[in-house]
Amino acid sequence: MKAVLQRVSRAKVTVDDKITGEIGPGLLVLFGVEKTDSPDQLDYFVKKLLNLRIFADEAGKMNRSVKDINGGILVVSQFTLAGDCRKGNRPGFDNAMPPTAARHLYQSLVERLQSSSGLKIQTGEFGAMMQVDLVNDGPVTFLLEN
């Protein structure tokens, strides 16, 4: 599993000119799964997403989590995170989990975030062509892998 986390002032996802998810200050999470990933890894991601201290405190230090600021989380499925760019000029996607299983892990992550946090959790549309609009705050961007 891989996730790109971006601290945002705001973010939204649009599919066919319809907004499917939108947040104010919080985290945009691009989430991808690979064939070897399992549901057991989701706990790690939920804990990190909710508790990673990447928001500024009164002194301007990264010392607050998305929970501490009562922020939103926008989770967007991103199968291209499983892409392998090491050989040639076209990414290979042999490591990507098949869509049905990947959808299940994606939905499980969203459900766990919703049940664990009380925060506004929004999503894109799994498997759709999406337009992601964001204002990266900082910019602050991290890669989580497990």
C-alpha positions in Angstrom: 0.0 0.0 0.0 1.1 3.5 -0.8 -0.4 6.9 0.0 0.6 10.3 -1.0 -0.5 12.8 1.7 -0.9 16.4 1.0 -1.7 19.0 3.6 -4.3 21.2 1.9 -6.2 24.5 2.5 -8.9 23.0 0.3 -9.4 20.1 -2.2 -12.2 18.7 -4.3 -12.7 15.9 -6.8 -14.9 16.2 -9.8 -16.2 13.4 -12.0 -18.2 14.3 -15.2 -18.5 17.9 -13.9 -20.0 16.7 -10.6 -18.2 17.2 -7.3 -17.9 13.9 -5.6 -15.9 15.0 -2.6 -14.7 18.3 -1.2 -12.9 19.5 2.0 -11.5 22.6 3.5 -8.3 22.4 5.6 -7.1 18.9 6.0 -5.5 16.0 4.0 -5.8 14.9 0.4 -4.8 11.3 0.3 -4.0 9.6 -3.0 -4.3 5.9 -2.1 -3.0 2.9 -4.1 -2.8 -0.8 -3.5 -0.6 -3.6 -4.9 -1.2 -7.3 -5.4 0.7 -8.3 -2.2 -1.3 -5.9 0.1 -3.7 -7.1 2.7 -6.4 -5.7 4.9 -4.1 -6.1 7.9 -2.1 -3.1 6.6 -5.1 -0.7 6.8 -4.7 -0.1 10.6 -1.3 1.4 10.0 -2.7 3.8 7.4 -5.7 4.8 9.5 -3.5 5.5 12.5 -0.9 7.5 10.5 -3.5 9.5 8.6 -5.4 10.5 11.8 -2.4 11.1 14.0 0.5 12.3 11.8 1.4 15.7 13.2 1.9 17.8 10.1 -0.3 20.9 10.9 1.2 24.0 12.5 0.6 24.8 16.2 0.6 28.3 17.6 4.4 28.5 17.3 4.4 27.4 13.7 5.8 24.0 14.4 4.3 20.8 12.8 2.8 19.6 16.0 -0.9 19.0 15.2 -2.8 16.2 13.5 -5.8 16.4 11.2 -7.8 15.3 14.3 -6.4 18.2 16.3 -7.4 20.8 13.8 -10.8 19.0 13.1 -9.8 18.9 9.4 -11.2 17.0 6.5 -9.8 14.0 4.7 -10.3 13.5 1.0 -9.4 10.0 -0.1 -8.8 9.4 -3.8 -8.1 6.0 -5.4 -4.8 6.2 -7.3 -3.8 2.9 -9.0 -0.9 4.6 -10.7 1.0 4.6 -7.4 1.5 0.9 -8.2 3.2 1.8 -11.4 6.8 0.7 -12.0 8.8 3.3 -14.0 12.3 1.6 -13.6 12.4 0.0 -17.1 11.6 1.7 -20.4 9.5 4.8 -20.9 6.0 3.3 -20.2 5.1 2.5 -16.6 4.2 -1.1 -15.9 1.2 -1.9 -13.8 1.8 -5.6 -13.1 2.0 -4.9 -9.4 -1.4 -3.2 -9.2 -4.1 -5.1 -7.4 -7.1 -6.1 -9.6 -9.9 -3.6 -9.4 -12.4 -5.6 -7.4 -10.0 -6.4 -4.6 -8.5 -2.9 -4.7 -12.0 -1.3 -4.4 -12.6 -3.4 -1.3 -9.4 -2.2 0.4 -10.1 1.4 -0.6 -13.7 1.3 0.8 -12.4 -0.4 3.9 -9.9 2.4 4.5 -12.7 5.0 4.0 -15.0 3.2 6.4 -12.3 2.8 9.0 -11.5 6.5 8.8 -15.2 7.4 9.2 -15.7 5.2 12.2 -12.5 6.1 13.9 -12.4 9.8 13.6 -15.7 11.8 13.6 -14.0 13.9 10.9 -15.4 14.9 7.5 -14.3 12.1 5.2 -14.9 12.6 1.5 -14.0 10.5 -1.5 -13.5 10.5 -5.2 -15.1 7.8 -7.4 -13.2 4.5 -7.5 -12.1 3.7 -11.1 -13.4 6.9 -12.6 -11.5 9.6 -14.5 -11.3 12.3 -11.9 -10.2 15.9 -11.8 -8.5 16.7 -8.5 -8.3 20.4 -7.6 -6.3 21.4 -4.5 -4.4 24.1 -2.8 -1.4 22.5 -1.2 -0.7 24.2 2.1 3.1 24.7 2.5 3.5 22.7 0.3 3.6 19.8 2.6 3.6 16.3 1.0 4.5 12.9 2.4 4.7 9.4 1.0 3.4 6.6 3.2 4.3 3.0 2.4 3.6 -0.2 4.3 
